[in-house]
Amino acid sequence: MSETPKVGAIILAAGSSRRMGANKLCADLHGKSVIAHVADAVAEAGLPGLIVLGHQAEAVRDSLGARNLIWVEASDHALGQAHSLVAGVRAIPADWDAALICLGDMPLVSASLLQGMAKVASRQSIIVPEFEGRRGNPVLWGRDWFGALQSLSGDVGARDLLLRHSKDVTHFAWRDDSIHRDADTPQALEDLRGQQPVAKGQSAN
């Protein structure tokens, strides 16, 4: 019987929050920072976490306190999200068979989603969550794709790679819109603040 693949999570937290006007990742949401919700979901899922810092790196790190993460800084983060992703992929430990690429401004993504995707992962996987026919985040990439991810550039992240290899994508059905919700604008953050916090082990609705 083959060993269970080891899956970790890369949290992208290097962006400049241009649409927010202030650092959205450090903004308070139900008593802790937006980025802390993401890091805590990764920890609750039992996955190792690697976080990519860039814009206001010290402030983002301070907002995470003593959480146990691998810390990486993308010196070229201003060139676009792909550069932050490349920095994260280059820092992946050798024993990871796959990585979930988590966006730091999506605090509703639950540990149960991360666990579910990790359970069906392999070194060959591309797994994308889907709700009501619409793809969301995070996206899981198996180690066989790490080389391709490192070749990305610009501000499109891995979207182009997903389009080019759509036949290799596995869709992971999810039960709510947490995979679409982010804190990218002041209004989006206020909408999240008006929603009851998610209990541990539960999904947002």
N, CA, C and O of each residue as an XYZ file, in Angstrom:
820
protein
N       0.842     -1.199      0.000
C       0.000      0.000      0.000
C       0.881      1.255      0.000
O       1.805      1.352      0.808
N       0.611      2.218     -0.894
C       1.433      3.410     -1.005
C       1.195      4.337      0.181
O       0.125      4.343      0.789
N       2.221      5.115      0.488
C       2.105      6.068      1.583
C       1.173      7.209      1.209
O       1.030      7.547      0.034
N       0.545      7.798      2.211
C      -0.310      8.958      1.985
C       0.559     10.143      1.580
O       1.540     10.448      2.258
N       0.212     10.818      0.479
C       1.018     11.968      0.049
C       1.065     13.052      1.126
O       0.081     13.279      1.830
N       2.201     13.712      1.248
C       2.314     14.827      2.188
C       1.929     16.113      1.472
O       2.523     16.466      0.453
N       0.951     16.798      2.000
C       0.448     18.033      1.411
C       0.685     19.187      2.377
O       0.431     19.069      3.575
N       1.168     20.289      1.851
C       1.322     21.511      2.635
C       0.550     22.640      1.991
O      -0.057     22.461      0.936
N       0.569     23.802      2.620
C      -0.153     24.965      2.101
C       0.786     26.153      1.968
O       1.530     26.480      2.893
N       0.742     26.793      0.805
C       1.435     28.059      0.588
C       0.403     29.169      0.719
O      -0.592     29.175     -0.006
N       0.622     30.100      1.627
C      -0.284     31.235      1.817
C       0.344     32.466      1.167
O       1.406     32.924      1.588
N      -0.314     32.995      0.145
C       0.201     34.176     -0.543
C      -0.234     35.431      0.205
O      -1.426     35.721      0.310
N       0.739     36.167      0.722
C       0.450     37.332      1.573
C       1.383     38.490      1.254
O       1.790     39.237      2.144
N       1.720     38.634     -0.038
C       2.707     39.642     -0.422
C       2.109     40.850     -1.124
O       2.820     41.823     -1.375
N       0.814     40.815     -1.451
C       0.205     41.862     -2.261
C       0.127     43.211     -1.585
O       0.248     43.325     -0.365
N      -0.081     44.243     -2.407
C      -0.056     45.619     -1.899
C      -1.429     46.154     -1.521
O      -1.540     47.307     -1.101
N      -2.475     45.352     -1.657
C      -3.836     45.753     -1.239
C      -4.290     47.050     -1.897
O      -4.893     47.896     -1.237
N      -4.009     47.220     -3.200
C      -4.324     48.478     -3.883
C      -5.822     48.806     -3.848
O      -6.198     49.968     -3.692
N      -6.664     47.801     -3.992
C      -8.104     48.061     -4.035
C      -8.674     48.381     -2.648
O      -9.745     48.978     -2.532
N      -7.959     47.984     -1.616
C      -8.413     48.226     -0.255
C      -8.031     49.614      0.236
O      -8.805     50.260      0.944
N      -6.830     50.079     -0.140
C      -6.358     51.368      0.335
C      -5.597     51.277      1.643
O      -5.021     52.265      2.097
N      -5.589     50.095      2.255
C      -4.816     49.807      3.463
C      -4.515     48.321      3.423
O      -5.066     47.602      2.589
N      -3.653     47.852      4.306
C      -3.286     46.441      4.239
C      -4.443     45.560      4.705
O      -4.717     45.461      5.901
N      -5.113     44.926      3.754
C      -6.289     44.112      4.057
C      -5.942     42.900      4.916
O      -6.775     42.433      5.694
N      -4.735     42.393      4.782
C      -4.369     41.175      5.502
C      -4.256     41.416      7.002
O      -4.457     40.501      7.800
N      -3.931     42.660      7.386
C      -3.800     42.996      8.802
C      -5.098     43.514      9.403
O      -5.171     43.751     10.609
N      -6.126     43.691      8.572
C      -7.399     44.219      9.061
C      -8.047     43.253     10.045
O      -7.922     42.036      9.907
N      -8.735     43.800     11.030
C      -9.387     42.963     12.042
C     -10.664     42.332     11.487
O     -11.475     42.989     10.834
N     -10.812     41.068     11.763
C     -12.033     40.339     11.414
C     -12.354     39.411     12.573
O     -11.668     38.411     12.783
N     -13.400     39.742     13.326
C     -13.820     38.921     14.469
C     -12.682     38.667     15.460
O     -12.521     37.557     15.967
N     -11.900     39.709     15.724
C     -10.911     39.633     16.794
C      -9.520     39.190     16.406
O      -8.645     39.099     17.266
N      -9.291     38.913     15.137
C      -7.927     38.616     14.693
C      -7.798     39.057     13.237
O      -8.795     39.346     12.576
N      -6.567     39.105     12.751
C      -6.345     39.611     11.405
C      -6.910     38.662     10.347
O      -7.070     37.464     10.578
N      -7.203     39.236      9.183
C      -7.697     38.434      8.059
C      -6.729     37.297      7.752
O      -7.151     36.153      7.584
N      -5.437     37.603      7.678
C      -4.449     36.576      7.344
C      -4.366     35.501      8.429
O      -4.076     34.342      8.131
N      -4.618     35.878      9.684
C      -4.582     34.899     10.769
C      -5.679     33.844     10.606
O      -5.474     32.683     10.959
N      -6.833     34.233     10.078
C      -7.893     33.255      9.827
C      -7.420     32.191      8.837
O      -7.704     31.005      9.000
N      -6.701     32.631      7.816
C      -6.201     31.690      6.807
C      -5.154     30.763      7.421
O      -5.214     29.547      7.236
N      -4.209     31.326      8.143
C      -3.163     30.521      8.772
C      -3.744     29.530      9.773
O      -3.266     28.401      9.879
N      -4.777     29.950     10.511
C      -5.380     29.056     11.500
C      -6.147     27.914     10.837
O      -6.181     26.805     11.372
N      -6.762     28.167      9.684
C      -7.441     27.086      8.953
C      -6.432     26.045      8.491
O      -6.698     24.845      8.558
N      -5.275     26.501      8.023
C      -4.215     25.579      7.607
C      -3.754     24.734      8.795
O      -3.610     23.518      8.674
N      -3.522     25.376      9.939
C      -3.084     24.651     11.130
C      -4.141     23.674     11.611
O      -3.821     22.547     11.989
N      -5.423     24.103     11.599
C      -6.502     23.231     12.043
C      -6.644     22.017     11.136
O      -7.044     20.942     11.581
N      -6.314     22.196      9.867
C      -6.374     21.078      8.917
C      -5.221     20.102      9.116
O      -5.202     19.026      8.517
N      -4.261     20.476      9.956
C      -3.123     19.594     10.209
C      -2.068     19.639      9.127
O      -1.295     18.694      8.971
N      -2.026     20.739      8.372
C      -1.089     20.860      7.262
C       0.055     21.803      7.621
O      -0.162     22.792      8.320
N       1.271     21.512      7.154
C       2.350     22.480      7.318
C       2.058     23.706      6.454
O       1.501     23.586      5.363
N       2.437     24.881      6.948
C       2.153     26.114      6.233
C       3.408     26.897      5.911
O       4.328     26.993      6.723
N       3.430     27.455      4.707
C       4.512     28.312      4.244
C       3.868     29.612      3.793
O       2.936     29.583      2.989
N       4.335     30.748      4.285
C       3.706     32.019      3.947
C       4.684     32.916      3.211
O       5.836     33.067      3.617
N       4.205     33.517      2.110
C       5.031     34.385      1.284
C       4.685     35.838      1.600
O       3.559     36.284      1.380
N       5.669     36.565      2.119
C       5.507     37.967      2.494
C       6.098     38.878      1.435
O       6.930     38.456      0.631
N       5.662     40.139      1.439
C       6.187     41.113      0.498
C       5.879     42.508      0.979
O       6.642     43.080      1.757
N       4.761     43.071      0.523
C       4.334     44.415      0.940
C       4.078     44.444      2.449
O       3.343     43.614      2.982
N       4.697     45.413      3.124
C       4.547     45.561      4.575
C       4.752     44.226      5.294
O       3.957     43.829      6.146
N       5.823     43.558      4.932
C       6.091     42.214      5.450
C       6.124     42.164      6.979
O       5.601     41.226      7.582
N       6.733     43.166      7.601
C       6.854     43.152      9.064
C       5.488     43.239      9.731
O       5.229     42.556     10.721
N       4.610     44.088      9.182
C       3.276     44.239      9.760
C       2.468     42.949      9.614
O       1.772     42.541     10.543
N       2.561     42.314      8.457
C       1.837     41.052      8.245
C       2.363     39.985      9.199
O       1.593     39.237      9.802
N       3.673     39.928      9.323
C       4.260     38.933     10.236
C       3.831     39.200     11.676
O       3.502     38.264     12.405
N       3.830     40.460     12.089
C       3.410     40.798     13.446
C       1.962     40.393     13.702
O       1.612     39.982     14.808
N       1.121     40.511     12.672
C      -0.295     40.178     12.851
C      -0.526     38.682     13.006
O      -1.616     38.249     13.382
N       0.504     37.898     12.716
C       0.402     36.434     12.844
C       1.017     35.920     14.142
O       0.902     34.734     14.453
N       1.657     36.786     14.889
C       2.186     36.390     16.187
C       3.167     35.239     16.098
O       4.052     35.220     15.242
N       2.997     34.276     16.995
C       3.944     33.166     17.104
C       3.491     31.928     16.336
O       3.958     30.826     16.626
N       2.598     32.081     15.368
C       2.119     30.919     14.616
C       3.266     30.214     13.910
O       4.202     30.852     13.427
N       3.184     28.911     13.857
C       4.264     28.085     13.322
C       4.159     27.985     11.803
O       3.372     27.203     11.268
N       4.968     28.791     11.123
C       4.941     28.845      9.667
C       6.361     28.893      9.126
O       7.288     29.302      9.826
N       6.525     28.475      7.879
C       7.774     28.723      7.151
C       7.635     30.107      6.536
O       6.664     30.370      5.827
N       8.590     30.996      6.795
C       8.491     32.385      6.348
C       9.369     32.604      5.127
O      10.560     32.294      5.146
N       8.776     33.140      4.062
C       9.495     33.411      2.819
C       9.172     34.839      2.403
O       8.030     35.277      2.547
N      10.154     35.571      1.890
C       9.884     36.923      1.405
C      10.150     36.992     -0.091
O      11.214     36.586     -0.559
N       9.184     37.505     -0.836
C       9.315     37.674     -2.284
C       9.802     39.081     -2.572
O       9.034     40.038     -2.484
N      11.067     39.210     -2.914
C      11.637     40.545     -3.127
C      11.040     41.233     -4.355
O      11.040     42.461     -4.435
N      10.529     40.448     -5.317
C       9.969     41.009     -6.553
C       8.444     40.950     -6.569
O       7.839     40.909     -7.641
N       7.823     40.944     -5.406
C       6.372     40.797     -5.314
C       5.614     41.871     -6.074
O       4.500     41.628     -6.540
N       6.204     43.066     -6.207
C       5.516     44.164     -6.880
C       5.309     43.903     -8.369
O       4.521     44.598     -9.010
N       5.994     42.924     -8.923
C       5.855     42.606    -10.343
C       4.597     41.792    -10.642
O       4.248     41.596    -11.807
N       3.911     41.316     -9.595
C       2.683     40.556     -9.816
C       2.620     39.310     -8.965
O       3.625     38.841     -8.431
N       1.381     38.771     -8.850
C       1.157     37.633     -7.967
C       1.994     36.414     -8.334
O       2.408     35.655     -7.458
N       2.243     36.226     -9.626
C       3.012     35.057    -10.041
C       4.392     35.029     -9.403
O       4.921     33.958     -9.104
N       4.973     36.199     -9.196
C       6.319     36.251     -8.618
C       6.302     35.822     -7.150
O       7.247     35.195     -6.673
N       5.242     36.156     -6.446
C       5.094     35.685     -5.068
C       4.886     34.178     -5.048
O       5.438     33.478     -4.199
N       4.087     33.681     -5.988
C       3.852     32.246     -6.082
C       5.145     31.497     -6.369
O       5.418     30.462     -5.762
N       5.937     32.022     -7.296
C       7.226     31.389     -7.626
C       8.124     31.332     -6.397
O       8.763     30.311     -6.143
N       8.177     32.421     -5.632
C       9.002     32.430     -4.417
C       8.547     31.350     -3.443
O       9.372     30.684     -2.818
N       7.231     31.178     -3.315
C       6.709     30.145     -2.433
C       7.026     28.747     -2.913
O       7.436     27.894     -2.126
N       6.838     28.503     -4.200
C       7.088     27.160     -4.751
C       8.562     26.792     -4.627
O       8.897     25.646     -4.329
N       9.436     27.760     -4.853
C      10.876     27.493     -4.731
C      11.274     27.106     -3.309
O      12.279     26.427     -3.098
N      10.476     27.544     -2.342
C      10.801     27.269     -0.935
C      10.105     26.027     -0.386
O      10.271     25.708      0.791
N       9.336     25.325     -1.204
C       8.615     24.138     -0.718
C       9.598     23.086     -0.223
O      10.555     22.759     -0.925
N       9.378     22.553      0.969
C      10.249     21.486      1.474
C      10.249     20.270      0.546
O       9.260     19.997     -0.134
N      11.352     19.557      0.526
C      11.524     18.443     -0.404
C      10.540     17.306     -0.181
O      10.295     16.513     -1.090
N       9.966     17.214      1.033
C       9.081     16.075      1.317
C       7.609     16.363      1.005
O       6.767     15.493      1.230
N       7.268     17.554      0.495
C       5.887     17.825      0.119
C       5.596     17.181     -1.236
O       6.353     17.366     -2.190
N       4.521     16.439     -1.318
C       4.089     15.846     -2.586
C       3.118     16.751     -3.337
O       2.934     16.587     -4.543
N       2.506     17.683     -2.658
C       1.547     18.609     -3.266
C       1.428     19.835     -2.379
O       1.759     19.800     -1.194
N       0.948     20.924     -2.976
C       0.789     22.169     -2.225
C      -0.546     22.824     -2.566
O      -0.910     22.950     -3.736
N      -1.260     23.234     -1.539
C      -2.463     24.048     -1.690
C      -2.036     25.508     -1.744
O      -1.361     25.993     -0.835
N      -2.424     26.207     -2.801
C      -2.092     27.622     -2.921
C      -3.259     28.427     -2.359
O      -4.306     28.552     -2.995
N      -3.068     28.965     -1.173
C      -4.126     29.690     -0.454
C      -3.901     31.189     -0.568
O      -2.773     31.663     -0.435
N      -4.963     31.932     -0.813
C      -4.869     33.384     -0.893
C      -5.090     33.980      0.496
O      -6.031     33.615      1.200
N      -4.214     34.895      0.873
C      -4.243     35.436      2.228
C      -5.449     36.276      2.556
O      -5.693     36.575      3.725
N      -6.227     36.675      1.532
C      -7.407     37.515      1.797
C      -8.713     36.740      1.730
O      -9.776     37.331      1.539
N      -8.644     35.399      1.889
C      -9.849     34.568      1.851
C     -10.065     33.870      3.197
O      -9.805     32.675      3.328
N     -10.546     34.625      4.202
C     -10.610     34.106      5.572
C     -11.719     33.108      5.833
O     -11.750     32.519      6.914
N     -12.631     32.887      4.900
C     -13.715     31.931      5.124
C     -13.364     30.514      4.695
O     -14.100     29.577      5.004
N     -12.256     30.344      3.991
C     -11.856     28.993      3.580
C     -11.610     28.155      4.828
O     -10.852     28.548      5.715
N     -12.251     27.010      4.884
C     -12.254     26.211      6.120
C     -11.219     25.091      6.122
O     -10.738     24.649      5.079
N     -10.899     24.654      7.336
C     -10.007     23.508      7.494
C     -10.589     22.265      6.850
O      -9.843     21.440      6.322
N     -11.904     22.114      6.883
C     -12.511     20.920      6.302
C     -12.330     20.873      4.795
O     -12.146     19.795      4.231
N     -12.380     22.025      4.131
C     -12.100     22.063      2.695
C     -10.654     21.671      2.426
O     -10.387     20.842      1.556
N      -9.726     22.257      3.161
C      -8.312     21.956      2.966
C      -8.031     20.468      3.189
O      -7.297     19.848      2.420
N      -8.616     19.905      4.239
C      -8.438     18.474      4.506
C      -9.012     17.625      3.393
O      -8.390     16.651      2.969
N     -10.206     17.989      2.910
C     -10.842     17.212      1.861
C     -10.032     17.181      0.583
O      -9.892     16.131     -0.046
N      -9.497     18.332      0.196
C      -8.673     18.388     -1.008
C      -7.359     17.634     -0.821
O      -6.893     16.953     -1.735
N      -6.767     17.757      0.362
C      -5.501     17.068      0.633
C      -5.662     15.556      0.584
O      -4.738     14.850      0.178
N      -6.815     15.052      0.988
C      -7.036     13.604      1.032
C      -7.039     12.962     -0.351
O      -6.734     11.778     -0.491
N      -7.379     13.739     -1.364
C      -7.449     13.163     -2.718
C      -6.271     13.606     -3.582
O      -6.303     13.444     -4.802
N      -5.242     14.158     -2.965
C      -4.097     14.688     -3.699
C      -3.113     13.602     -4.088
O      -3.039     12.544     -3.463
N      -2.362     13.891     -5.132
C      -1.230     13.066     -5.534
C      -0.174     13.983     -6.147
O      -0.399     15.185     -6.288
N       0.965     13.423     -6.509
C       2.022     14.225     -7.130
C       1.608     14.737     -8.514
O       2.198     15.688     -9.028
N       0.599     14.109     -9.110
C       0.148     14.489    -10.457
C      -1.059     15.440    -10.434
O      -1.497     15.897    -11.490
N      -1.588     15.736     -9.270
C      -2.875     16.423     -9.150
C      -2.852     17.897     -9.536
O      -1.879     18.612     -9.297
N      -3.967     18.330    -10.147
C      -4.391     19.729    -10.105
C      -5.842     19.655     -9.639
O      -6.692     19.110    -10.344
N      -6.130     20.193     -8.469
C      -7.469     20.091     -7.897
C      -8.008     21.494     -7.631
O      -7.366     22.308     -6.968
N      -9.199     21.756     -8.163
C      -9.827     23.072     -8.035
C     -11.199     22.915     -7.388
O     -12.009     22.125     -7.873
N     -11.485     23.644     -6.303
C     -12.816     23.565     -5.691
C     -13.848     24.270     -6.559
O     -13.529     25.210     -7.287
N     -15.077     23.806     -6.472
C     -16.138     24.358     -7.309
C     -17.441     24.422     -6.527
O     -17.794     23.487     -5.809
N     -18.156     25.542     -6.674
C     -19.472     25.700     -6.059
C     -20.407     26.324     -7.080
O     -20.113     27.373     -7.653
N     -21.536     25.667     -7.298
C     -22.550     26.127     -8.247
C     -21.950     26.429     -9.622
O     -22.270     27.438    -10.249
N     -21.063     25.520    -10.077
C     -20.492     25.616    -11.402
C     -19.382     26.628    -11.572
O     -18.907     26.848    -12.686
N     -18.958     27.249    -10.477
C     -17.928     28.278    -10.550
C     -16.704     27.859     -9.752
O     -16.806     27.485     -8.583
N     -15.562     27.926    -10.386
C     -14.310     27.563     -9.718
C     -13.932     28.589     -8.662
O     -14.321     29.754     -8.739
N     -13.155     28.130     -7.661
C     -12.705     29.036     -6.617
C     -11.294     28.726     -6.165
O     -10.515     28.120     -6.900
N     -10.974     29.140     -4.969
C      -9.655     28.929     -4.357
C      -9.836     28.316     -2.981
O     -10.882     28.493     -2.357
N      -8.819     27.588     -2.495
C      -7.462     27.408     -3.022
C      -7.391     26.358     -4.128
O      -8.319     25.574     -4.323
N      -6.276     26.363     -4.840
C      -6.008     25.349     -5.862
C      -4.857     24.481     -5.374
O      -3.866     24.986     -4.847
N      -4.997     23.171     -5.553
C      -3.940     22.240     -5.147
C      -3.156     21.797     -6.383
O      -3.730     21.426     -7.407
N      -1.835     21.847     -6.255
C      -0.925     21.418     -7.322
C      -0.020     20.313     -6.803
O       0.592     20.452     -5.744
N       0.066     19.219     -7.546
C       0.987     18.145     -7.214
C       2.412     18.498     -7.598
O       2.639     19.393     -8.413
N       3.364     17.801     -7.017
C       4.780     18.112     -7.242
C       5.162     18.076     -8.720
O       6.064     18.805     -9.133
N       4.500     17.249     -9.524
C       4.843     17.182    -10.948
C       4.649     18.524    -11.654
O       5.192     18.731    -12.739
N       3.878     19.442    -11.052
C       3.606     20.738    -11.659
C       4.452     21.860    -11.071
O       4.350     23.003    -11.516
N       5.280     21.557    -10.086
C       6.032     22.625     -9.431
C       6.966     23.343    -10.404
O       7.135     24.559    -10.324
N       7.571     22.588    -11.324
C       8.468     23.202    -12.308
C       7.735     24.203    -13.181
O       8.240     25.295    -13.441
N       6.540     23.833    -13.636
C       5.739     24.731    -14.470
C       5.329     25.980    -13.691
O       5.317     27.080    -14.243
N       4.996     25.814    -12.419
C       4.623     26.963    -11.592
C       5.786     27.940    -11.445
O       5.581     29.153    -11.390
N       6.987     27.415    -11.383
C       8.158     28.282    -11.218
C       8.483     29.069    -12.472
O       9.305     29.983    -12.422
N       7.862     28.741    -13.598
C       8.121     29.460    -14.844
C       7.159     30.625    -15.054
O       7.267     31.341    -16.050
N       6.212     30.826    -14.125
C       5.203     31.862    -14.289
C       5.783     33.255    -14.047
O       6.801     33.415    -13.373
N       5.106     34.263    -14.618
C       5.499     35.648    -14.378
C       4.275     36.539    -14.525
O       3.240     36.094    -15.021
N       4.385     37.794    -14.097
C       3.282     38.736    -14.243
C       2.271     38.644    -13.124
O       2.574     38.167    -12.030
N       1.060     39.108    -13.410
C       0.041     39.242    -12.373
C      -1.134     38.295    -12.565
O      -2.210     38.532    -12.016
N      -0.949     37.232    -13.330
C      -2.064     36.315    -13.585
C      -2.021     35.075    -12.705
O      -2.900     34.219    -12.794
N      -1.005     34.973    -11.858
C      -0.909     33.787    -11.016
C      -0.825     32.546    -11.881
O      -0.123     32.531    -12.892
N      -1.548     31.495    -11.482
C      -1.501     30.224    -12.208
C      -2.703     30.046    -13.131
O      -2.928     28.944    -13.630
N      -3.483     31.104    -13.371
C      -4.696     30.967    -14.183
C      -4.395     30.470    -15.588
O      -5.102     29.608    -16.108
N      -3.345     31.012    -16.206
C      -2.997     30.596    -17.562
C      -2.609     29.126    -17.604
O      -2.952     28.403    -18.539
N      -1.896     28.704    -16.584
C      -1.484     27.290    -16.512
C      -2.708     26.389    -16.360
O      -2.766     25.315    -16.958
N      -3.673     26.818    -15.571
C      -4.920     26.056    -15.430
C      -5.652     25.937    -16.758
O      -6.171     24.871    -17.090
N      -5.696     27.025    -17.517
C      -6.376     27.004    -18.809
C      -5.673     26.078    -19.789
O      -6.325     25.335    -20.523
N      -4.364     26.120    -19.804
C      -3.601     25.301    -20.752
C      -3.677     23.812    -20.430
O      -3.516     22.969    -21.313
N      -3.924     23.495    -19.166
C      -3.962     22.086    -18.755
C      -5.327     21.724    -18.172
O      -5.417     20.943    -17.226
N      -6.373     22.289    -18.734
C      -7.724     22.079    -18.207
C      -8.125     20.605    -18.185
O      -8.901     20.190    -17.324
N      -7.612     19.820    -19.111
C      -7.969     18.392    -19.148
C      -7.383     17.625    -17.964
O      -7.824     16.517    -17.661
N      -6.406     18.204    -17.305
C      -5.775     17.543    -16.159
C      -6.381     17.967    -14.825
O      -5.991     17.462    -13.773
N      -7.335     18.898    -14.872
C      -7.911     19.457    -13.642
C      -9.011     18.542    -13.094
O      -9.892     18.095    -13.828
N      -8.938     18.278    -11.801
C     -10.004     17.578    -11.083
C     -10.816     18.616    -10.320
O     -10.257     19.435     -9.590
N     -12.142     18.581    -10.490
C     -13.008     19.518     -9.780
C     -13.469     18.900     -8.461
O     -13.938     17.763     -8.417
N     -13.324     19.676     -7.393
C     -13.688     19.228     -6.049
C     -14.939     19.979     -5.639
O     -14.884     21.170     -5.331
N     -16.072     19.282     -5.635
C     -17.353     19.929     -5.319
C     -17.360     20.406     -3.873
O     -17.029     19.651     -2.958
N     -17.745     21.687     -3.670
C     -17.824     22.249     -2.319
C     -19.235     22.734     -2.056
O     -20.029     22.914     -2.980
N     -19.541     22.945     -0.765
C     -20.928     23.141     -0.369
C     -21.353     24.595     -0.191
O     -22.526     24.857      0.077
N     -20.436     25.539     -0.331
C     -20.814     26.938     -0.132
C     -19.866     27.867     -0.877
O     -18.922     27.422     -1.530
N     -20.137     29.180     -0.768
C     -19.372     30.153     -1.544
C     -18.125     30.665     -0.828
O     -17.557     31.677     -1.241
N     -17.690     29.996      0.224
C     -16.469     30.423      0.919
C     -15.261     30.417     -0.016
O     -14.298     31.150      0.212
N     -15.306     29.600     -1.060
C     -14.188     29.514     -2.007
C     -14.160     30.700     -2.977
O     -13.229     30.831     -3.771
N     -15.181     31.564     -2.909
C     -15.256     32.748     -3.761
C     -15.122     34.054     -2.981
O     -14.924     35.108     -3.585
N     -15.225     34.007     -1.664
C     -15.315     35.221     -0.849
C     -13.930     35.698     -0.415
O     -13.116     34.914      0.074
N     -13.676     36.994     -0.603
C     -12.405     37.547     -0.158
C     -12.629     38.902      0.512
O     -13.750     39.406      0.588
N     -11.523     39.474      0.996
C     -11.559     40.787      1.657
C     -10.817     41.800      0.803
O     -10.021     42.586      1.317
N     -11.076     41.784     -0.511
C     -10.277     42.553     -1.451
C     -10.633     44.037     -1.496
O      -9.828     44.849     -1.952
N     -11.825     44.401     -1.029
C     -12.255     45.803     -1.041
C     -12.859     46.152      0.322
O     -13.209     45.254      1.087
N     -12.984     47.440      0.633
C     -13.620     47.817      1.906
C     -15.021     47.226      2.063
O     -15.385     46.782      3.152
N     -15.809     47.215      0.986
C     -17.155     46.674      1.085
C     -17.131     45.171      1.336
O     -17.923     44.657      2.126
N     -16.213     44.461      0.657
C     -16.111     43.012      0.862
C     -15.741     42.697      2.306
O     -16.266     41.751      2.891
N     -14.839     43.485      2.879
C     -14.447     43.274      4.271
C     -15.624     43.546      5.210
O     -15.840     42.799      6.165
N     -16.386     44.613      4.943
C     -17.553     44.899      5.776
C     -18.584     43.786      5.682
O     -19.220     43.447      6.680
N     -18.757     43.217      4.501
C     -19.677     42.088      4.339
C     -19.231     40.905      5.191
O     -20.060     40.234      5.805
N     -17.928     40.648      5.230
C     -17.404     39.555      6.046
C     -17.594     39.839      7.528
O     -17.889     38.932      8.307
N     -17.425     41.101      7.918
C     -17.596     41.469      9.330
C     -19.049     41.306      9.769
O     -19.322     41.061     10.944
N     -19.971     41.441      8.837
C     -21.378     41.292      9.163
C     -21.843     39.857      9.228
O     -23.008     39.588      9.521
N     -20.949     38.945      8.959
C     -21.267     37.521      8.978
C     -20.736     36.900     10.256
O     -19.653     37.254     10.720
N     -21.493     35.979     10.824
C     -21.054     35.321     12.047
C     -19.777     34.537     11.791
O     -19.659     33.890     10.751
N     -18.807     34.577     12.720
C     -17.578     33.792     12.538
C     -17.887     32.309     12.469
O     -18.850     31.823     13.065
N     -17.047     31.602     11.728
C     -17.232     30.168     11.526
C     -16.639     29.392     12.689
O     -15.487     29.609     13.064
N     -17.421     28.494     13.257
C     -16.922     27.642     14.337
C     -15.871     26.691     13.804
O     -15.893     26.345     12.622
N     -14.955     26.263     14.651
C     -13.927     25.324     14.231
C     -14.543     24.071     13.652
O     -15.501     23.514     14.188
N     -13.958     23.639     12.527
C     -14.421     22.414     11.904
C     -15.663     22.595     11.056
O     -16.135     21.636     10.445
N     -16.215     23.829     11.003
C     -17.420     24.090     10.233
C     -17.098     24.918      9.008
O     -16.025     25.515      8.919
N     -18.028     24.956      8.058
C     -17.867     25.733      6.850
C     -18.757     26.957      6.892
O     -19.803     26.952      7.540
N     -18.339     28.011      6.198
C     -19.159     29.210      6.114
C     -20.337     28.981      5.185
O     -20.273     28.159      4.271
N     -21.424     29.723      5.429
C     -22.590     29.646      4.554
C     -22.942     31.030      4.063
O     -23.900     31.192      3.308
